[in-house]
Amino acid sequence: MGETLREYAKYFLFFIFLAVVAFGGISVLKSTLKTEYPVMVVVSQSMIPTLGVGDFILVGQIQDFDEVAAGPPPEGDILVFSRSYSSDEYIVHRAVRKVEMNGEWFFATKGDHNMVEDSQPVSEDKVIGKVVGRFPIMGYFPLFIKTTRGFGLVAVLMILIFFADYIMPIKRAEKIGGTFRWWTLIPFLSSPMIFVILLNWPDRHLELELLALAVWYIGCVVTPLAFEDDDMGLMLWLYHFVLTMIPLGCDLVWKMTGLTPSLWWNTRGSTVPITWLLLQETPQYYQAFNLFALLTLPGCILFLLLMAAKRRGFQPLISLSRWIRGYVPVVPDTEDSDDVYSDVDECSKSSFPAEGRSPRSSTDTTNEPLSS
């Protein structure tokens, strides 16, 4: 019990560390980029292909609006600004023209994917900053946990993984043996590689994400069998699902249905800040989540069932796990065994009399009476 508590304490401290790093990183970015929302997520397709749906964007302060570039792509700066009628809805569009009136700059803006300019010019007091960097697709995860069903799914998976010793206790009495095979990590390495590829070929999202989903299903089968330490396999699978498969799965849903995250909530806008605030979902969100669940939940269930069966000692899975890990059973050398058995037989013959003979030698007269 003490070892289990120490294990849970380690997981808890690790997540505290991640939370500190996340909030500390945002604080550092705030002081560095000097904006209220230094990290935001693109939720509409208005800036494709320059900015993709689900991209993290870094927003930096504009110190001198005289230096803001305006023009068609790629010359104009990409601005983040709030709508004139709502301070809680944010847009990320390119400045295509600018004009100065009464000492204040006004910008005509347009999404790179849109056919026409925005209907109203943007005054400099509505501008939060300009985009200075991006990370593709990774922004889907904070969007996903801003929804009740997304947050609930992640919470359930965390409970199943963290309390696996109680929910699916280990019943097998023998160790798996063998050694860890590094090739079993290929399903986990494919998704990060696809992120890198999408930076250079953004028009191949659908094909690459379908490939990543197929490889992930292979990982759901291989991972329970590849690790001797079940806790290590459980945690690796959870982190991979949360950090890579949720973003890829959400982006795949958008490619298949056309439902961008801008349709998940009643709040409109093309970008949202990173917050923990849960928003009211729309029927379009439920449609998107149902497809995401259809794509990923069978893999989650398959992984958990295989892990539970292995921990209970299901012999076909134990045998398959040993094969994957290259376990070779130790068989005693028959020649040496024969020598040992022959030595034992010789000792037996020399130490014990033959059947029917007295154990006493004919010359042994120690207990015989003396003759007169």
Contacts in CASP RR format, 6 or more apart in sequence:
PFRMAT RR
TARGET T0000
AUTHOR 0000-0000-0000
METHOD contacts of the structure
MODEL  1
MGETLREYAKYFLFFIFLAVVAFGGISVLKSTLKTEYPVMVVVSQSMIPT
LGVGDFILVGQIQDFDEVAAGPPPEGDILVFSRSYSSDEYIVHRAVRKVE
MNGEWFFATKGDHNMVEDSQPVSEDKVIGKVVGRFPIMGYFPLFIKTTRG
FGLVAVLMILIFFADYIMPIKRAEKIGGTFRWWTLIPFLSSPMIFVILLN
WPDRHLELELLALAVWYIGCVVTPLAFEDDDMGLMLWLYHFVLTMIPLGC
DLVWKMTGLTPSLWWNTRGSTVPITWLLLQETPQYYQAFNLFALLTLPGC
ILFLLLMAAKRRGFQPLISLSRWIRGYVPVVPDTEDSDDVYSDVDECSKS
SFPAEGRSPRSSTDTTNEPLSS
4 165 0 8 1.000
7 231 0 8 1.000
8 162 0 8 1.000
11 162 0 8 1.000
11 235 0 8 1.000
26 38 0 8 1.000
26 39 0 8 1.000
26 274 0 8 1.000
29 38 0 8 1.000
29 39 0 8 1.000
29 58 0 8 1.000
30 36 0 8 1.000
30 38 0 8 1.000
32 38 0 8 1.000
33 58 0 8 1.000
33 59 0 8 1.000
33 60 0 8 1.000
33 61 0 8 1.000
33 132 0 8 1.000
34 60 0 8 1.000
34 61 0 8 1.000
35 59 0 8 1.000
35 60 0 8 1.000
35 61 0 8 1.000
35 128 0 8 1.000
35 129 0 8 1.000
36 128 0 8 1.000
37 59 0 8 1.000
37 80 0 8 1.000
37 90 0 8 1.000
37 128 0 8 1.000
37 273 0 8 1.000
37 274 0 8 1.000
38 58 0 8 1.000
38 59 0 8 1.000
38 60 0 8 1.000
39 56 0 8 1.000
39 57 0 8 1.000
39 58 0 8 1.000
39 59 0 8 1.000
39 273 0 8 1.000
39 274 0 8 1.000
40 56 0 8 1.000
40 57 0 8 1.000
40 59 0 8 1.000
40 80 0 8 1.000
40 90 0 8 1.000
40 92 0 8 1.000
40 271 0 8 1.000
40 272 0 8 1.000
40 273 0 8 1.000
40 274 0 8 1.000
41 54 0 8 1.000
41 55 0 8 1.000
41 56 0 8 1.000
41 57 0 8 1.000
41 139 0 8 1.000
41 140 0 8 1.000
41 142 0 8 1.000
41 143 0 8 1.000
41 261 0 8 1.000
41 271 0 8 1.000
41 272 0 8 1.000
41 274 0 8 1.000
42 51 0 8 1.000
42 52 0 8 1.000
42 53 0 8 1.000
42 54 0 8 1.000
42 55 0 8 1.000
42 57 0 8 1.000
42 92 0 8 1.000
42 270 0 8 1.000
42 271 0 8 1.000
43 53 0 8 1.000
43 54 0 8 1.000
43 143 0 8 1.000
43 260 0 8 1.000
43 261 0 8 1.000
43 262 0 8 1.000
43 264 0 8 1.000
43 269 0 8 1.000
43 270 0 8 1.000
43 271 0 8 1.000
43 272 0 8 1.000
44 53 0 8 1.000
44 260 0 8 1.000
44 261 0 8 1.000
44 262 0 8 1.000
44 269 0 8 1.000
44 270 0 8 1.000
44 271 0 8 1.000
45 52 0 8 1.000
45 53 0 8 1.000
45 113 0 8 1.000
45 260 0 8 1.000
46 92 0 8 1.000
46 93 0 8 1.000
46 111 0 8 1.000
46 112 0 8 1.000
46 113 0 8 1.000
46 114 0 8 1.000
46 270 0 8 1.000
47 78 0 8 1.000
47 92 0 8 1.000
47 93 0 8 1.000
47 94 0 8 1.000
47 111 0 8 1.000
47 112 0 8 1.000
47 113 0 8 1.000
47 270 0 8 1.000
48 112 0 8 1.000
48 113 0 8 1.000
48 202 0 8 1.000
49 112 0 8 1.000
49 113 0 8 1.000
49 202 0 8 1.000
49 203 0 8 1.000
50 73 0 8 1.000
50 74 0 8 1.000
50 78 0 8 1.000
50 94 0 8 1.000
50 112 0 8 1.000
51 57 0 8 1.000
51 78 0 8 1.000
51 92 0 8 1.000
51 112 0 8 1.000
51 131 0 8 1.000
51 134 0 8 1.000
52 136 0 8 1.000
52 137 0 8 1.000
52 202 0 8 1.000
53 251 0 8 1.000
53 254 0 8 1.000
53 260 0 8 1.000
53 261 0 8 1.000
54 136 0 8 1.000
54 137 0 8 1.000
54 138 0 8 1.000
54 139 0 8 1.000
54 140 0 8 1.000
54 143 0 8 1.000
54 247 0 8 1.000
54 250 0 8 1.000
54 251 0 8 1.000
54 261 0 8 1.000
55 134 0 8 1.000
55 135 0 8 1.000
55 136 0 8 1.000
55 137 0 8 1.000
55 138 0 8 1.000
55 139 0 8 1.000
56 134 0 8 1.000
56 135 0 8 1.000
56 138 0 8 1.000
56 139 0 8 1.000
57 80 0 8 1.000
57 92 0 8 1.000
57 131 0 8 1.000
57 133 0 8 1.000
57 134 0 8 1.000
57 271 0 8 1.000
58 131 0 8 1.000
58 132 0 8 1.000
58 133 0 8 1.000
58 134 0 8 1.000
59 80 0 8 1.000
59 128 0 8 1.000
59 129 0 8 1.000
59 130 0 8 1.000
59 131 0 8 1.000
59 132 0 8 1.000
60 129 0 8 1.000
60 130 0 8 1.000
60 131 0 8 1.000
60 132 0 8 1.000
61 129 0 8 1.000
62 68 0 8 1.000
62 124 0 8 1.000
62 127 0 8 1.000
62 129 0 8 1.000
62 130 0 8 1.000
65 105 0 8 1.000
65 124 0 8 1.000
65 127 0 8 1.000
66 105 0 8 1.000
68 77 0 8 1.000
68 79 0 8 1.000
68 95 0 8 1.000
68 98 0 8 1.000
68 105 0 8 1.000
68 107 0 8 1.000
68 130 0 8 1.000
69 75 0 8 1.000
69 76 0 8 1.000
69 77 0 8 1.000
69 95 0 8 1.000
70 76 0 8 1.000
70 77 0 8 1.000
70 95 0 8 1.000
70 96 0 8 1.000
70 97 0 8 1.000
70 98 0 8 1.000
70 107 0 8 1.000
70 108 0 8 1.000
71 94 0 8 1.000
71 95 0 8 1.000
71 96 0 8 1.000
71 97 0 8 1.000
72 96 0 8 1.000
73 94 0 8 1.000
73 112 0 8 1.000
76 94 0 8 1.000
76 95 0 8 1.000
76 96 0 8 1.000
77 94 0 8 1.000
77 95 0 8 1.000
77 130 0 8 1.000
77 131 0 8 1.000
78 92 0 8 1.000
78 93 0 8 1.000
78 94 0 8 1.000
78 95 0 8 1.000
78 130 0 8 1.000
78 131 0 8 1.000
79 92 0 8 1.000
79 93 0 8 1.000
79 94 0 8 1.000
79 95 0 8 1.000
79 107 0 8 1.000
79 109 0 8 1.000
79 122 0 8 1.000
79 127 0 8 1.000
79 129 0 8 1.000
79 130 0 8 1.000
79 131 0 8 1.000
80 90 0 8 1.000
80 91 0 8 1.000
80 92 0 8 1.000
80 127 0 8 1.000
80 128 0 8 1.000
80 129 0 8 1.000
80 130 0 8 1.000
80 131 0 8 1.000
80 271 0 8 1.000
81 90 0 8 1.000
81 91 0 8 1.000
81 93 0 8 1.000
81 109 0 8 1.000
81 122 0 8 1.000
81 126 0 8 1.000
81 127 0 8 1.000
81 128 0 8 1.000
81 129 0 8 1.000
82 88 0 8 1.000
82 89 0 8 1.000
82 90 0 8 1.000
82 91 0 8 1.000
82 126 0 8 1.000
82 128 0 8 1.000
83 89 0 8 1.000
83 90 0 8 1.000
83 91 0 8 1.000
83 126 0 8 1.000
83 269 0 8 1.000
84 120 0 8 1.000
84 122 0 8 1.000
84 123 0 8 1.000
84 126 0 8 1.000
88 267 0 8 1.000
89 267 0 8 1.000
89 268 0 8 1.000
89 269 0 8 1.000
90 128 0 8 1.000
90 269 0 8 1.000
90 270 0 8 1.000
90 271 0 8 1.000
90 272 0 8 1.000
90 273 0 8 1.000
91 109 0 8 1.000
91 118 0 8 1.000
91 269 0 8 1.000
91 270 0 8 1.000
91 271 0 8 1.000
92 131 0 8 1.000
92 270 0 8 1.000
92 271 0 8 1.000
93 109 0 8 1.000
93 110 0 8 1.000
93 111 0 8 1.000
93 114 0 8 1.000
93 118 0 8 1.000
93 270 0 8 1.000
94 109 0 8 1.000
94 110 0 8 1.000
94 111 0 8 1.000
94 112 0 8 1.000
95 107 0 8 1.000
95 108 0 8 1.000
95 109 0 8 1.000
96 108 0 8 1.000
96 109 0 8 1.000
96 110 0 8 1.000
96 117 0 8 1.000
97 107 0 8 1.000
97 108 0 8 1.000
98 105 0 8 1.000
98 106 0 8 1.000
98 107 0 8 1.000
98 108 0 8 1.000
99 105 0 8 1.000
99 106 0 8 1.000
99 108 0 8 1.000
99 121 0 8 1.000
100 106 0 8 1.000
104 123 0 8 1.000
104 124 0 8 1.000
104 125 0 8 1.000
105 123 0 8 1.000
105 124 0 8 1.000
106 121 0 8 1.000
106 122 0 8 1.000
106 123 0 8 1.000
106 124 0 8 1.000
107 121 0 8 1.000
107 122 0 8 1.000
107 124 0 8 1.000
107 127 0 8 1.000
108 117 0 8 1.000
108 118 0 8 1.000
108 121 0 8 1.000
108 122 0 8 1.000
109 117 0 8 1.000
109 118 0 8 1.000
109 121 0 8 1.000
109 122 0 8 1.000
110 116 0 8 1.000
110 117 0 8 1.000
110 118 0 8 1.000
111 118 0 8 1.000
136 195 0 8 1.000
136 198 0 8 1.000
136 199 0 8 1.000
136 202 0 8 1.000
137 195 0 8 1.000
137 198 0 8 1.000
137 247 0 8 1.000
137 248 0 8 1.000
137 251 0 8 1.000
138 195 0 8 1.000
138 243 0 8 1.000
138 247 0 8 1.000
139 247 0 8 1.000
140 246 0 8 1.000
140 247 0 8 1.000
140 249 0 8 1.000
140 250 0 8 1.000
140 251 0 8 1.000
140 261 0 8 1.000
141 242 0 8 1.000
141 243 0 8 1.000
141 246 0 8 1.000
141 247 0 8 1.000
142 274 0 8 1.000
143 250 0 8 1.000
143 261 0 8 1.000
143 264 0 8 1.000
143 272 0 8 1.000
144 150 0 8 1.000
144 154 0 8 1.000
144 246 0 8 1.000
144 250 0 8 1.000
145 151 0 8 1.000
145 154 0 8 1.000
146 275 0 8 1.000
146 276 0 8 1.000
146 277 0 8 1.000
146 278 0 8 1.000
146 279 0 8 1.000
147 264 0 8 1.000
147 278 0 8 1.000
147 279 0 8 1.000
147 281 0 8 1.000
147 285 0 8 1.000
147 289 0 8 1.000
148 278 0 8 1.000
148 281 0 8 1.000
149 281 0 8 1.000
149 286 0 8 1.000
149 289 0 8 1.000
150 289 0 8 1.000
151 278 0 8 1.000
153 293 0 8 1.000
154 242 0 8 1.000
154 246 0 8 1.000
157 238 0 8 1.000
157 241 0 8 1.000
157 242 0 8 1.000
157 300 0 8 1.000
158 238 0 8 1.000
160 167 0 8 1.000
160 304 0 8 1.000
161 234 0 8 1.000
161 235 0 8 1.000
161 237 0 8 1.000
161 238 0 8 1.000
164 230 0 8 1.000
164 231 0 8 1.000
164 234 0 8 1.000
164 307 0 8 1.000
164 311 0 8 1.000
168 304 0 8 1.000
168 307 0 8 1.000
168 308 0 8 1.000
168 311 0 8 1.000
168 312 0 8 1.000
169 311 0 8 1.000
170 230 0 8 1.000
170 311 0 8 1.000
170 312 0 8 1.000
171 311 0 8 1.000
171 312 0 8 1.000
171 313 0 8 1.000
172 310 0 8 1.000
172 311 0 8 1.000
172 312 0 8 1.000
172 313 0 8 1.000
172 318 0 8 1.000
174 318 0 8 1.000
175 228 0 8 1.000
176 228 0 8 1.000
176 318 0 8 1.000
176 321 0 8 1.000
176 322 0 8 1.000
176 325 0 8 1.000
176 327 0 8 1.000
177 228 0 8 1.000
177 322 0 8 1.000
177 325 0 8 1.000
177 327 0 8 1.000
178 228 0 8 1.000
178 322 0 8 1.000
178 325 0 8 1.000
178 326 0 8 1.000
178 327 0 8 1.000
178 328 0 8 1.000
179 325 0 8 1.000
179 326 0 8 1.000
180 226 0 8 1.000
180 227 0 8 1.000
180 228 0 8 1.000
180 325 0 8 1.000
181 226 0 8 1.000
181 324 0 8 1.000
181 325 0 8 1.000
181 326 0 8 1.000
184 219 0 8 1.000
184 222 0 8 1.000
184 223 0 8 1.000
184 226 0 8 1.000
184 324 0 8 1.000
186 215 0 8 1.000
187 215 0 8 1.000
187 216 0 8 1.000
187 218 0 8 1.000
187 219 0 8 1.000
187 222 0 8 1.000
187 223 0 8 1.000
188 219 0 8 1.000
188 236 0 8 1.000
188 240 0 8 1.000
190 211 0 8 1.000
190 212 0 8 1.000
190 215 0 8 1.000
190 216 0 8 1.000
191 212 0 8 1.000
191 215 0 8 1.000
191 216 0 8 1.000
191 240 0 8 1.000
191 244 0 8 1.000
191 245 0 8 1.000
191 248 0 8 1.000
192 244 0 8 1.000
194 208 0 8 1.000
194 209 0 8 1.000
194 211 0 8 1.000
194 212 0 8 1.000
194 248 0 8 1.000
195 244 0 8 1.000
197 204 0 8 1.000
197 208 0 8 1.000
198 204 0 8 1.000
198 205 0 8 1.000
198 208 0 8 1.000
201 208 0 8 1.000
205 251 0 8 1.000
205 252 0 8 1.000
205 255 0 8 1.000
206 252 0 8 1.000
206 255 0 8 1.000
206 256 0 8 1.000
209 248 0 8 1.000
209 249 0 8 1.000
209 251 0 8 1.000
209 252 0 8 1.000
209 255 0 8 1.000
210 252 0 8 1.000
212 244 0 8 1.000
212 245 0 8 1.000
212 248 0 8 1.000
213 245 0 8 1.000
213 248 0 8 1.000
213 249 0 8 1.000
213 252 0 8 1.000
213 295 0 8 1.000
213 296 0 8 1.000
216 240 0 8 1.000
216 245 0 8 1.000
216 299 0 8 1.000
217 299 0 8 1.000
217 302 0 8 1.000
219 237 0 8 1.000
219 303 0 8 1.000
220 237 0 8 1.000
220 299 0 8 1.000
220 300 0 8 1.000
220 302 0 8 1.000
220 303 0 8 1.000
220 306 0 8 1.000
221 302 0 8 1.000
221 303 0 8 1.000
221 306 0 8 1.000
222 324 0 8 1.000
223 233 0 8 1.000
223 236 0 8 1.000
223 237 0 8 1.000
223 303 0 8 1.000
224 230 0 8 1.000
224 233 0 8 1.000
224 303 0 8 1.000
224 306 0 8 1.000
224 307 0 8 1.000
224 310 0 8 1.000
224 317 0 8 1.000
224 321 0 8 1.000
225 306 0 8 1.000
225 310 0 8 1.000
225 317 0 8 1.000
225 320 0 8 1.000
225 321 0 8 1.000
225 324 0 8 1.000
225 325 0 8 1.000
226 233 0 8 1.000
226 321 0 8 1.000
226 324 0 8 1.000
226 325 0 8 1.000
227 233 0 8 1.000
227 236 0 8 1.000
228 325 0 8 1.000
230 307 0 8 1.000
230 310 0 8 1.000
230 311 0 8 1.000
234 307 0 8 1.000
237 303 0 8 1.000
241 296 0 8 1.000
241 300 0 8 1.000
245 296 0 8 1.000
249 292 0 8 1.000
249 295 0 8 1.000
249 296 0 8 1.000
250 261 0 8 1.000
250 288 0 8 1.000
250 292 0 8 1.000
252 295 0 8 1.000
253 259 0 8 1.000
253 288 0 8 1.000
253 291 0 8 1.000
253 292 0 8 1.000
253 295 0 8 1.000
254 260 0 8 1.000
254 261 0 8 1.000
254 288 0 8 1.000
256 291 0 8 1.000
257 287 0 8 1.000
257 288 0 8 1.000
257 291 0 8 1.000
259 284 0 8 1.000
259 285 0 8 1.000
259 287 0 8 1.000
259 288 0 8 1.000
261 272 0 8 1.000
262 268 0 8 1.000
262 269 0 8 1.000
262 270 0 8 1.000
263 282 0 8 1.000
263 284 0 8 1.000
263 285 0 8 1.000
263 288 0 8 1.000
264 279 0 8 1.000
264 281 0 8 1.000
264 282 0 8 1.000
264 284 0 8 1.000
264 285 0 8 1.000
264 288 0 8 1.000
265 279 0 8 1.000
265 280 0 8 1.000
265 281 0 8 1.000
265 282 0 8 1.000
265 285 0 8 1.000
266 279 0 8 1.000
266 280 0 8 1.000
266 282 0 8 1.000
267 279 0 8 1.000
306 317 0 8 1.000
309 317 0 8 1.000
310 317 0 8 1.000
310 318 0 8 1.000
310 321 0 8 1.000
353 359 0 8 1.000
END
